[in-house]
């Protein structure tokens, strides 16, 4: 999974509230999604989410990162729309 896709996984996880729903939306397995989120946290050297068996919650760092990711995601989408016109 490339870094942009890891960011999209994180954004979907934050918005949908569960890693399994994000995995389903991105058409990847739950195990793969968990590995990719752990890899992202490891690369950033910060925990982005507090996990439990039913839901997860963004940490303070996760909230900050989410805001930045949304900006990247929006810019990426706009670039594709512009290129398509």
C-alpha positions as CSV (number, residue, x, y, z in Angstrom):
1,X,0.0,0.0,0.0
2,X,1.5,3.4,-0.9
3,X,1.6,6.3,1.5
4,X,-1.3,8.1,0.0
5,X,-3.5,5.0,0.4
6,X,-2.4,4.6,4.0
7,X,-3.5,8.2,4.5
8,X,-6.8,7.5,2.9
9,X,-7.2,4.4,5.2
10,X,-6.5,6.6,8.2
11,X,-9.1,9.2,7.0
12,X,-11.7,6.6,6.3
13,X,-11.0,5.0,9.7
14,X,-11.4,8.4,11.4
15,X,-14.6,9.2,9.6
16,X,-16.3,5.8,9.8
17,X,-15.2,5.1,13.4
18,X,-14.0,1.6,12.8
19,X,-11.1,0.0,11.0
20,X,-13.2,-2.8,9.6
21,X,-15.6,-0.3,7.9
22,X,-12.6,1.6,6.4
23,X,-11.1,-1.7,5.2
24,X,-14.4,-2.7,3.6
25,X,-14.7,0.7,1.8
26,X,-11.1,0.4,0.5
27,X,-11.6,-3.3,-0.4
28,X,-8.8,-4.6,1.7
29,X,-8.8,-7.2,4.5
30,X,-9.2,-6.2,8.2
31,X,-5.8,-7.7,8.9
32,X,-4.1,-5.7,6.1
33,X,-5.8,-2.5,7.2
34,X,-4.6,-3.1,10.8
35,X,-1.0,-3.7,9.5
36,X,-1.1,-0.6,7.4
37,X,-2.4,1.6,10.2
38,X,0.3,0.2,12.5
39,X,2.9,0.9,9.8
40,X,1.8,4.5,9.4
41,X,1.9,5.0,13.2
42,X,5.3,3.5,13.3
43,X,6.7,5.6,10.5
44,X,5.3,8.8,12.1
45,X,6.4,7.6,15.5
46,X,3.1,8.6,17.1
47,X,-0.1,6.8,18.0
48,X,-2.9,8.1,16.0
49,X,-5.8,6.1,17.4
50,X,-6.8,4.4,20.7
51,X,-8.3,1.1,19.8
52,X,-10.7,-1.1,21.6
53,X,-12.9,-4.0,20.5
54,X,-15.8,-2.0,19.2
55,X,-14.6,1.5,18.3
56,X,-11.6,3.6,18.1
57,X,-10.9,7.2,19.1
58,X,-8.4,9.6,17.6
59,X,-5.6,10.7,19.9
60,X,-4.7,14.4,20.0
61,X,-2.0,13.6,17.4
62,X,-4.6,11.7,15.4
63,X,-6.9,14.8,15.3
64,X,-4.0,17.0,14.2
65,X,-2.9,14.5,11.5
66,X,-6.6,14.0,10.4
67,X,-6.9,17.7,9.6
68,X,-3.7,17.6,7.5
69,X,-4.8,14.4,5.8
70,X,-8.1,15.9,4.8
71,X,-6.3,18.8,3.2
72,X,-4.1,16.4,1.2
73,X,-7.1,14.3,0.3
74,X,-9.0,17.3,-1.0
75,X,-6.0,18.6,-2.9
76,X,-5.5,15.1,-4.5
77,X,-9.1,15.0,-5.5
78,X,-9.1,18.5,-7.0
79,X,-5.9,17.7,-9.0
80,X,-7.6,14.6,-10.5
81,X,-10.7,16.6,-11.4
82,X,-8.7,19.4,-13.0
83,X,-6.6,16.9,-15.0
84,X,-9.8,15.2,-16.2
85,X,-11.2,18.5,-17.6
